[in-house]
Amino acid sequence: MINFKLPKLVIFDMDGTMLDTEPTSLAAMIRAGKEMGYEITQEVGESLMGKSIVWCKRILREQYGEGFDIEKALRLHKVYTRAFYEKNGIPTKAGLYPMLDKLESLGIKKCVATSTAKESAMRKLESVNIAHRFEVIIGGDEVKNGKPAPDIFLKAAESCNTAPEDCVILEDTEAGALGATAAGIRLILIPDIAPLNEEIRAKAFALCTDLNEVAEMFI
């Protein structure tokens, strides 16, 4: 077990860290591409994870050219994911509720910093009954530069009146890891389906398999 100075604030990523939404999102993007006559590979889909909408559009443009209707692809992606969640609910990652309980028992503040737009993020968090458990929820549409820029993490710390050095970020993606590093905030990585190379893994002071393992560090 890694011993570390407890933070005053834990900043949570949402998709892939708290909510097990990445497989559905990936499948929806591949399906959208297929409907439009394009093959969006798993590798390309994974490269979008955790990034701001601006970065996602840039990646899709580079991959598929000017003829690719990005707005249509994103609309279809939203339709497919929303239909899935309405039918099946939104699955949560292992250890989510025990992790929140642990932080509350220790009096440590919690906030969310997600690339997902605020309205959509609120809808997701409310559907699994945790929106009310965070002091602040910041969506990707509330900052000028999204992940992998540090802006959203710095805004989260400022909104909770906490210095960056007194925070810890929980993330699953390369974009999140780069943003956390640029913000100068300690990082715990919990890799999801998108692969992370050794350079990215080295940016974290701890690598955990799930939130149960993270919670065990908070003693």
Backbone as CSV, one residue per row, in Angstrom:
resi,resn,N_x,N_y,N_z,CA_x,CA_y,CA_z,C_x,C_y,C_z
1,MET,0.838,-1.200,0.000,0.000,0.000,0.000,0.873,1.251,0.000
2,ILE,0.520,2.227,-0.812,1.285,3.464,-0.905,0.815,4.435,0.172
3,ASN,1.768,4.936,0.935,1.439,5.958,1.925,1.631,7.338,1.287
4,PHE,0.684,8.220,1.485,0.807,9.560,0.938,0.021,10.532,1.798
5,LYS,0.381,11.799,1.664,-0.320,12.836,2.393,-1.738,12.969,1.847
6,LEU,-2.705,12.858,2.735,-4.090,12.945,2.292,-4.385,14.324,1.709
7,PRO,-5.124,14.372,0.616,-5.471,15.655,0.005,-6.636,16.311,0.734
8,LYS,-6.844,17.586,0.442,-8.033,18.282,0.931,-9.186,18.152,-0.066
9,LEU,-8.836,17.839,-1.324,-9.828,17.735,-2.390,-9.439,16.610,-3.337
10,VAL,-10.413,15.775,-3.692,-10.225,14.759,-4.733,-11.052,15.175,-5.945
11,ILE,-10.376,15.279,-7.079,-11.020,15.664,-8.339,-11.239,14.402,-9.166
12,PHE,-12.498,14.087,-9.421,-12.849,12.874,-10.153,-13.093,13.169,-11.630
13,ASP,-12.469,12.399,-12.508,-12.958,12.295,-13.874,-14.267,11.504,-13.803
14,MET,-15.073,11.534,-14.851,-16.361,10.834,-14.814,-16.363,9.565,-15.662
15,ASP,-16.372,9.715,-16.985,-16.481,8.549,-17.865,-15.208,7.722,-17.821
16,GLY,-15.365,6.446,-17.518,-14.222,5.546,-17.443,-13.573,5.496,-16.081
17,THR,-13.865,6.493,-15.230,-13.323,6.521,-13.872,-14.405,6.210,-12.845
18,MET,-15.531,6.916,-12.926,-16.666,6.637,-12.043,-17.753,5.829,-12.746
19,LEU,-17.963,6.143,-14.013,-19.024,5.492,-14.779,-18.408,4.589,-15.842
20,ASP,-18.941,3.387,-15.978,-18.386,2.410,-16.923,-19.033,2.612,-18.293
21,THR,-18.766,3.785,-18.864,-19.427,4.197,-20.092,-18.557,4.085,-21.334
22,GLU,-17.259,3.876,-21.170,-16.369,3.888,-22.328,-16.671,2.786,-23.349
23,PRO,-16.969,1.544,-22.932,-17.289,0.526,-23.949,-18.508,0.900,-24.793
24,THR,-19.530,1.464,-24.154,-20.731,1.888,-24.890,-20.409,3.033,-25.830
25,SER,-19.617,3.989,-25.366,-19.232,5.126,-26.189,-18.431,4.682,-27.404
26,LEU,-17.504,3.752,-27.192,-16.682,3.246,-28.286,-17.539,2.534,-29.329
27,ALA,-18.437,1.667,-28.862,-19.313,0.938,-29.781,-20.203,1.890,-30.570
28,ALA,-20.673,2.954,-29.912,-21.543,3.925,-30.580,-20.794,4.693,-31.658
29,MET,-19.529,5.038,-31.409,-18.754,5.765,-32.412,-18.456,4.885,-33.617
30,ILE,-18.129,3.631,-33.366,-17.880,2.695,-34.467,-19.150,2.504,-35.293
31,ARG,-20.279,2.388,-34.618,-21.565,2.222,-35.311,-21.916,3.462,-36.126
32,ALA,-21.667,4.641,-35.565,-21.949,5.886,-36.290,-21.128,5.956,-37.574
33,GLY,-19.848,5.613,-37.469,-18.999,5.622,-38.648,-19.493,4.654,-39.708
34,LYS,-19.881,3.468,-39.270,-20.360,2.450,-40.211,-21.598,2.935,-40.952
35,GLU,-22.516,3.566,-40.226,-23.734,4.078,-40.849,-23.417,5.149,-41.891
36,MET,-22.323,5.865,-41.659,-21.937,6.933,-42.578,-20.992,6.455,-43.681
37,GLY,-20.654,5.165,-43.652,-19.791,4.614,-44.692,-18.314,4.696,-44.392
38,TYR,-17.965,4.856,-43.109,-16.568,4.940,-42.705,-16.259,3.842,-41.686
39,GLU,-15.029,3.368,-41.710,-14.597,2.406,-40.702,-13.827,3.147,-39.610
40,ILE,-14.501,3.365,-38.508,-13.831,3.943,-37.345,-13.301,2.777,-36.523
41,THR,-12.013,2.641,-36.475,-11.401,1.505,-35.788,-11.453,1.692,-34.272
42,GLN,-11.224,0.603,-33.560,-11.180,0.683,-32.103,-10.051,1.604,-31.668
43,GLU,-8.940,1.569,-32.370,-7.800,2.416,-32.013,-8.154,3.894,-32.108
44,VAL,-8.839,4.260,-33.194,-9.251,5.660,-33.338,-10.261,6.022,-32.254
45,GLY,-11.229,5.127,-32.017,-12.223,5.377,-30.981,-11.586,5.578,-29.622
46,GLU,-10.597,4.754,-29.297,-9.907,4.877,-28.014,-9.136,6.187,-27.917
47,SER,-8.637,6.679,-29.055,-7.860,7.921,-29.039,-8.720,9.135,-28.709
48,LEU,-10.050,8.998,-28.812,-10.960,10.096,-28.492,-11.266,10.180,-27.002
49,MET,-11.015,9.094,-26.274,-11.470,8.996,-24.891,-10.780,9.994,-23.980
50,GLY,-11.587,10.693,-23.216,-11.074,11.644,-22.239,-10.769,13.011,-22.791
51,LYS,-10.809,13.158,-24.109,-10.422,14.431,-24.716,-11.619,15.361,-24.870
52,SER,-11.313,16.637,-24.979,-12.347,17.645,-25.206,-12.959,17.455,-26.579
53,ILE,-14.125,18.046,-26.798,-14.810,17.931,-28.082,-13.954,18.538,-29.196
54,VAL,-13.212,19.587,-28.889,-12.335,20.214,-29.890,-11.273,19.228,-30.354
55,TRP,-10.657,18.539,-29.406,-9.642,17.552,-29.752,-10.245,16.377,-30.505
56,CYS,-11.431,15.943,-30.103,-12.090,14.829,-30.800,-12.365,15.190,-32.255
57,LYS,-12.851,16.388,-32.481,-13.119,16.830,-33.853,-11.834,16.890,-34.664
58,ARG,-10.776,17.349,-34.032,-9.490,17.441,-34.727,-8.992,16.059,-35.134
59,ILE,-9.104,15.103,-34.241,-8.656,13.741,-34.537,-9.473,13.127,-35.666
60,LEU,-10.792,13.289,-35.609,-11.651,12.729,-36.649,-11.375,13.380,-38.004
61,ARG,-11.130,14.686,-38.015,-10.825,15.390,-39.260,-9.517,14.882,-39.859
62,GLU,-8.518,14.698,-38.991,-7.223,14.210,-39.470,-7.323,12.789,-40.011
63,GLN,-8.162,11.989,-39.377,-8.283,10.582,-39.770,-9.108,10.392,-41.036
64,TYR,-10.192,11.161,-41.180,-11.166,10.859,-42.233,-11.382,11.987,-43.237
65,GLY,-10.695,13.103,-43.064,-10.703,14.136,-44.082,-11.882,15.092,-44.008
66,GLU,-11.855,16.046,-44.899,-12.856,17.106,-44.913,-14.249,16.601,-45.270
67,GLY,-14.337,15.467,-45.981,-15.644,14.944,-46.376,-16.401,14.260,-45.260
68,PHE,-15.728,14.033,-44.135,-16.364,13.341,-43.014,-17.229,14.330,-42.229
69,ASP,-18.515,14.024,-42.107,-19.457,14.902,-41.411,-19.358,14.660,-39.900
70,ILE,-18.491,15.425,-39.268,-18.225,15.221,-37.837,-19.465,15.476,-37.004
71,GLU,-20.200,16.523,-37.310,-21.387,16.853,-36.512,-22.411,15.721,-36.580
72,LYS,-22.576,15.118,-37.748,-23.506,13.996,-37.876,-23.025,12.807,-37.058
73,ALA,-21.736,12.538,-37.114,-21.177,11.425,-36.347,-21.413,11.621,-34.852
74,LEU,-21.213,12.833,-34.372,-21.415,13.112,-32.953,-22.891,13.025,-32.568
75,ARG,-23.779,13.460,-33.479,-25.218,13.333,-33.208,-25.627,11.871,-33.108
76,LEU,-25.142,11.061,-34.051,-25.463,9.632,-34.022,-24.900,8.971,-32.764
77,HIS,-23.695,9.359,-32.405,-23.072,8.825,-31.186,-23.949,9.116,-29.972
78,LYS,-24.460,10.333,-29.889,-25.311,10.718,-28.762,-26.622,9.919,-28.769
79,VAL,-27.204,9.746,-29.949,-28.452,8.980,-30.069,-28.249,7.542,-29.603
80,TYR,-27.177,6.910,-30.054,-26.937,5.509,-29.723,-26.633,5.315,-28.235
81,THR,-25.795,6.198,-27.685,-25.459,6.036,-26.270,-26.668,6.317,-25.384
82,ARG,-27.418,7.359,-25.711,-28.579,7.695,-24.888,-29.621,6.574,-24.923
83,ALA,-29.818,5.978,-26.099,-30.776,4.878,-26.216,-30.341,3.692,-25.368
84,PHE,-29.044,3.416,-25.370,-28.530,2.302,-24.568,-28.741,2.555,-23.082
85,TYR,-28.422,3.764,-22.624,-28.546,4.065,-21.200,-30.009,4.102,-20.753
86,GLU,-30.881,4.582,-21.627,-32.300,4.614,-21.276,-32.853,3.197,-21.111
87,LYS,-32.334,2.272,-21.878,-32.796,0.889,-21.806,-32.124,0.112,-20.680
88,ASN,-30.834,0.350,-20.491,-30.040,-0.488,-19.590,-29.553,0.210,-18.326
89,GLY,-29.691,1.536,-18.266,-29.111,2.271,-17.158,-27.625,2.501,-17.397
90,ILE,-27.025,3.329,-16.566,-25.594,3.622,-16.690,-24.835,2.804,-15.643
91,PRO,-23.933,1.935,-16.085,-23.171,1.135,-15.122,-22.096,1.970,-14.433
92,THR,-21.829,1.662,-13.194,-20.786,2.365,-12.441,-19.556,1.482,-12.307
93,LYS,-18.428,2.111,-12.063,-17.177,1.386,-11.900,-17.104,0.788,-10.490
94,ALA,-16.417,-0.318,-10.386,-16.273,-1.017,-9.103,-15.675,-0.083,-8.053
95,GLY,-16.302,-0.053,-6.895,-15.772,0.718,-5.781,-16.203,2.162,-5.725
96,LEU,-17.063,2.600,-6.646,-17.449,4.016,-6.663,-18.084,4.463,-5.354
97,TYR,-19.102,3.771,-4.923,-19.827,4.203,-3.718,-18.973,4.063,-2.454
98,PRO,-18.210,2.966,-2.276,-17.305,2.916,-1.128,-16.264,4.033,-1.137
99,MET,-15.802,4.433,-2.324,-14.819,5.512,-2.410,-15.426,6.826,-1.939
100,LEU,-16.636,7.112,-2.389,-17.300,8.339,-1.949,-17.559,8.300,-0.441
101,ASP,-17.977,7.150,0.060,-18.217,7.002,1.499,-16.943,7.259,2.295
102,LYS,-15.811,6.720,1.804,-14.544,6.879,2.506,-14.144,8.349,2.582
103,LEU,-14.251,9.048,1.486,-13.868,10.456,1.477,-14.759,11.277,2.404
104,GLU,-16.037,10.964,2.409,-16.953,11.690,3.286,-16.649,11.403,4.750
105,SER,-16.257,10.168,5.049,-15.922,9.830,6.439,-14.669,10.559,6.907
106,LEU,-13.788,10.896,5.961,-12.547,11.601,6.288,-12.677,13.117,6.164
107,GLY,-13.820,13.578,5.703,-14.030,15.014,5.553,-13.267,15.616,4.391
108,ILE,-12.981,14.811,3.364,-12.247,15.287,2.190,-13.246,15.725,1.123
109,LYS,-13.042,16.917,0.589,-13.952,17.445,-0.428,-13.828,16.660,-1.735
110,LYS,-14.915,16.701,-2.541,-14.963,15.972,-3.806,-15.554,16.873,-4.881
111,CYS,-14.981,16.778,-6.086,-15.584,17.468,-7.221,-15.371,16.647,-8.482
112,VAL,-16.072,17.024,-9.544,-15.989,16.323,-10.827,-15.441,17.280,-11.868
113,ALA,-14.505,16.789,-12.689,-13.966,17.550,-13.810,-13.989,16.634,-15.029
114,THR,-14.985,16.797,-15.871,-15.200,15.885,-16.989,-15.212,16.612,-18.332
115,SER,-14.719,15.941,-19.363,-14.772,16.507,-20.711,-16.188,16.547,-21.254
116,THR,-17.081,15.771,-20.662,-18.490,15.766,-21.067,-19.123,17.117,-20.752
117,ALA,-20.007,17.572,-21.618,-20.705,18.837,-21.385,-21.485,18.786,-20.076
118,LYS,-21.599,19.923,-19.408,-22.188,19.989,-18.067,-23.585,19.370,-18.002
119,GLU,-24.455,19.715,-18.926,-25.827,19.212,-18.873,-25.865,17.690,-18.956
120,SER,-25.091,17.134,-19.867,-25.038,15.680,-20.023,-24.414,15.026,-18.804
121,ALA,-23.369,15.647,-18.263,-22.710,15.110,-17.067,-23.673,15.069,-15.888
122,MET,-24.418,16.128,-15.693,-25.383,16.170,-14.601,-26.431,15.077,-14.754
123,ARG,-26.888,14.877,-15.973,-27.894,13.848,-16.225,-27.349,12.455,-15.876
124,LYS,-26.117,12.205,-16.264,-25.502,10.913,-15.965,-25.317,10.717,-14.461
125,LEU,-24.778,11.724,-13.798,-24.498,11.602,-12.363,-25.778,11.498,-11.544
126,GLU,-26.806,12.215,-11.967,-28.089,12.119,-11.272,-28.716,10.743,-11.464
127,SER,-28.486,10.130,-12.625,-29.094,8.825,-12.898,-28.535,7.735,-12.000
128,VAL,-27.304,7.924,-11.498,-26.725,6.938,-10.577,-26.702,7.489,-9.146
129,ASN,-27.445,8.587,-8.929,-27.700,9.139,-7.594,-26.436,9.589,-6.863
130,ILE,-25.539,10.259,-7.577,-24.348,10.766,-6.894,-24.084,12.244,-7.152
131,ALA,-24.862,12.895,-7.999,-24.592,14.299,-8.315,-24.534,15.161,-7.054
132,HIS,-25.421,14.869,-6.098,-25.508,15.684,-4.878,-24.332,15.480,-3.932
133,ARG,-23.475,14.507,-4.221,-22.376,14.188,-3.315,-21.102,14.977,-3.625
134,PHE,-21.149,15.831,-4.625,-19.968,16.608,-5.011,-20.185,18.092,-4.747
135,GLU,-19.134,18.739,-4.256,-19.207,20.179,-4.020,-19.375,20.940,-5.328
136,VAL,-18.668,20.497,-6.353,-18.664,21.180,-7.643,-18.637,20.134,-8.755
137,ILE,-19.344,20.407,-9.857,-19.287,19.567,-11.057,-19.003,20.496,-12.230
138,ILE,-17.872,20.258,-12.898,-17.461,21.113,-14.013,-17.458,20.305,-15.296
139,GLY,-18.173,20.789,-16.296,-18.225,20.131,-17.594,-17.211,20.710,-18.558
140,GLY,-16.921,19.939,-19.607,-15.930,20.362,-20.579,-16.296,21.622,-21.334
141,ASP,-17.597,21.948,-21.365,-18.032,23.163,-22.054,-17.902,24.406,-21.185
142,GLU,-17.349,24.247,-19.989,-17.206,25.383,-19.078,-15.780,25.927,-19.007
143,VAL,-14.893,25.366,-19.824,-13.519,25.870,-19.894,-13.145,26.095,-21.354
144,LYS,-12.233,27.017,-21.577,-11.824,27.335,-22.946,-11.033,26.202,-23.567
145,ASN,-10.098,25.651,-22.809,-9.237,24.585,-23.311,-9.489,23.302,-22.514
146,GLY,-10.016,22.284,-23.191,-10.318,21.032,-22.520,-9.103,20.127,-22.399
147,LYS,-9.294,18.996,-21.730,-8.221,18.006,-21.612,-7.726,17.646,-23.016
148,PRO,-6.397,17.562,-23.194,-5.337,17.409,-22.189,-4.770,18.709,-21.602
149,ALA,-5.388,19.846,-21.862,-4.971,21.080,-21.187,-5.345,20.985,-19.707
150,PRO,-4.684,21.736,-18.840,-4.926,21.655,-17.400,-6.100,22.484,-16.899
151,ASP,-6.720,23.264,-17.790,-7.684,24.288,-17.370,-8.784,23.762,-16.455
152,ILE,-9.373,22.621,-16.818,-10.532,22.138,-16.065,-10.144,21.717,-14.659
153,PHE,-8.930,21.187,-14.497,-8.481,20.777,-13.173,-8.158,21.988,-12.304
154,LEU,-7.551,22.991,-12.895,-7.253,24.217,-12.149,-8.536,24.935,-11.754
155,LYS,-9.531,24.913,-12.647,-10.830,25.515,-12.329,-11.503,24.751,-11.189
156,ALA,-11.375,23.417,-11.201,-11.963,22.606,-10.138,-11.345,22.951,-8.787
157,ALA,-10.018,23.042,-8.753,-9.336,23.376,-7.500,-9.740,24.761,-7.017
158,GLU,-9.759,25.731,-7.940,-10.124,27.104,-7.577,-11.566,27.174,-7.081
159,SER,-12.464,26.452,-7.744,-13.878,26.475,-7.365,-14.102,25.913,-5.970
160,CYS,-13.191,25.037,-5.542,-13.304,24.449,-4.201,-12.348,25.099,-3.216
161,ASN,-11.790,26.252,-3.608,-10.895,27.020,-2.731,-9.767,26.162,-2.176
162,THR,-9.149,25.388,-3.073,-8.091,24.473,-2.669,-6.886,24.641,-3.580
163,ALA,-5.706,24.734,-3.005,-4.485,24.866,-3.797,-4.220,23.564,-4.562
164,PRO,-3.674,23.648,-5.777,-3.394,22.441,-6.552,-2.580,21.395,-5.794
165,GLU,-1.620,21.851,-4.988,-0.779,20.899,-4.256,-1.535,20.152,-3.164
166,ASP,-2.743,20.611,-2.850,-3.563,19.928,-1.845,-4.653,19.071,-2.472
167,CYS,-4.532,18.832,-3.782,-5.530,18.040,-4.504,-4.941,16.718,-4.990
168,VAL,-5.821,15.802,-5.314,-5.478,14.568,-6.024,-6.507,14.388,-7.131
169,ILE,-6.029,13.974,-8.296,-6.910,13.714,-9.438,-7.003,12.215,-9.685
170,LEU,-8.213,11.730,-9.920,-8.444,10.339,-10.314,-8.814,10.329,-11.789
171,GLU,-8.027,9.650,-12.601,-8.209,9.654,-14.054,-7.946,8.275,-14.644
172,ASP,-8.468,8.078,-15.874,-8.251,6.797,-16.559,-7.596,6.951,-17.920
173,THR,-7.489,8.168,-18.452,-7.035,8.342,-19.824,-5.726,9.120,-19.929
174,GLU,-5.121,9.018,-21.106,-3.910,9.777,-21.390,-4.174,11.272,-21.320
175,ALA,-5.295,11.710,-21.887,-5.618,13.134,-21.867,-5.726,13.643,-20.439
176,GLY,-6.367,12.875,-19.582,-6.500,13.265,-18.193,-5.161,13.302,-17.471
177,ALA,-4.315,12.314,-17.761,-2.997,12.265,-17.132,-2.148,13.460,-17.541
178,LEU,-2.201,13.823,-18.813,-1.439,14.975,-19.292,-1.959,16.269,-18.669
179,GLY,-3.282,16.386,-18.548,-3.866,17.571,-17.943,-3.507,17.704,-16.479
180,ALA,-3.541,16.586,-15.767,-3.195,16.599,-14.349,-1.748,17.007,-14.146
181,THR,-0.864,16.455,-14.972,0.561,16.784,-14.875,0.801,18.261,-15.153
182,ALA,0.135,18.785,-16.198,0.292,20.194,-16.538,-0.244,21.110,-15.441
183,ALA,-1.246,20.623,-14.703,-1.823,21.413,-13.612,-0.986,21.341,-12.341
184,GLY,-0.022,20.434,-12.312,0.799,20.278,-11.122,0.061,19.626,-9.973
185,ILE,-0.878,18.749,-10.303,-1.702,18.085,-9.289,-1.379,16.590,-9.266
186,ARG,-1.261,16.037,-8.073,-0.968,14.612,-7.939,-2.028,13.767,-8.642
187,LEU,-1.570,12.695,-9.262,-2.432,11.881,-10.118,-2.443,10.428,-9.677
188,ILE,-3.650,9.880,-9.576,-3.839,8.440,-9.431,-4.509,7.959,-10.708
189,LEU,-3.876,7.021,-11.384,-4.413,6.477,-12.630,-5.130,5.151,-12.370
190,ILE,-6.300,5.029,-12.976,-7.073,3.787,-12.923,-7.396,3.428,-14.370
191,PRO,-6.473,2.790,-15.085,-6.664,2.557,-16.522,-7.962,1.829,-16.833
192,ASP,-8.601,2.264,-17.918,-9.835,1.624,-18.388,-9.512,0.908,-19.694
193,ILE,-10.358,1.020,-20.724,-10.139,0.224,-21.929,-9.105,0.838,-22.872
194,ALA,-8.889,2.139,-22.810,-7.878,2.764,-23.663,-6.491,2.468,-23.096
195,PRO,-5.591,1.897,-23.894,-4.255,1.545,-23.385,-3.442,2.774,-23.033
196,LEU,-2.618,2.653,-21.994,-1.739,3.737,-21.563,-0.300,3.254,-21.633
197,ASN,0.570,4.011,-22.309,1.961,3.587,-22.413,2.718,3.878,-21.118
198,GLU,3.955,3.421,-21.061,4.728,3.546,-19.831,5.026,5.002,-19.486
199,GLU,5.184,5.843,-20.511,5.441,7.258,-20.256,4.264,7.907,-19.543
200,ILE,3.057,7.560,-19.949,1.858,8.111,-19.314,1.693,7.523,-17.914
201,ARG,1.896,6.235,-17.783,1.766,5.596,-16.467,2.741,6.187,-15.456
202,ALA,3.899,6.583,-15.938,4.925,7.130,-15.043,4.545,8.492,-14.476
203,LYS,3.551,9.138,-15.045,3.113,10.450,-14.551,2.301,10.325,-13.260
204,ALA,1.835,9.126,-12.958,1.019,8.916,-11.755,1.886,8.474,-10.589
205,PHE,1.499,8.899,-9.387,2.226,8.406,-8.223,1.644,7.081,-7.759
206,ALA,0.473,6.699,-8.331,-0.115,5.395,-8.016,-0.943,4.925,-9.197
207,LEU,-0.855,3.629,-9.468,-1.684,2.961,-10.462,-2.581,1.980,-9.724
208,CYS,-3.883,2.079,-9.945,-4.826,1.212,-9.238,-5.714,0.489,-10.248
209,THR,-6.231,-0.655,-9.836,-7.092,-1.437,-10.722,-8.533,-0.958,-10.666
210,ASP,-8.956,-0.408,-9.533,-10.321,0.100,-9.408,-10.404,1.053,-8.223
211,LEU,-11.596,1.596,-8.007,-11.770,2.579,-6.937,-11.720,1.948,-5.550
212,ASN,-11.979,0.656,-5.454,-11.801,-0.016,-4.164,-10.346,0.068,-3.720
213,GLU,-9.452,-0.138,-4.666,-8.019,-0.068,-4.353,-7.607,1.355,-4.007
214,VAL,-8.189,2.323,-4.706,-7.900,3.726,-4.378,-8.352,4.033,-2.952
215,ALA,-9.564,3.593,-2.604,-10.122,3.883,-1.283,-9.212,3.346,-0.169
216,GLU,-8.544,2.223,-0.410,-7.661,1.633,0.604,-6.461,2.505,0.896
217,MET,-6.117,3.408,-0.036,-4.994,4.312,0.189,-5.331,5.440,1.156
218,PHE,-6.615,5.711,1.326,-7.052,6.841,2.139,-7.288,6.380,3.585
219,ILE,-6.234,6.450,4.365,-6.308,5.987,5.757,-5.771,7.073,6.697
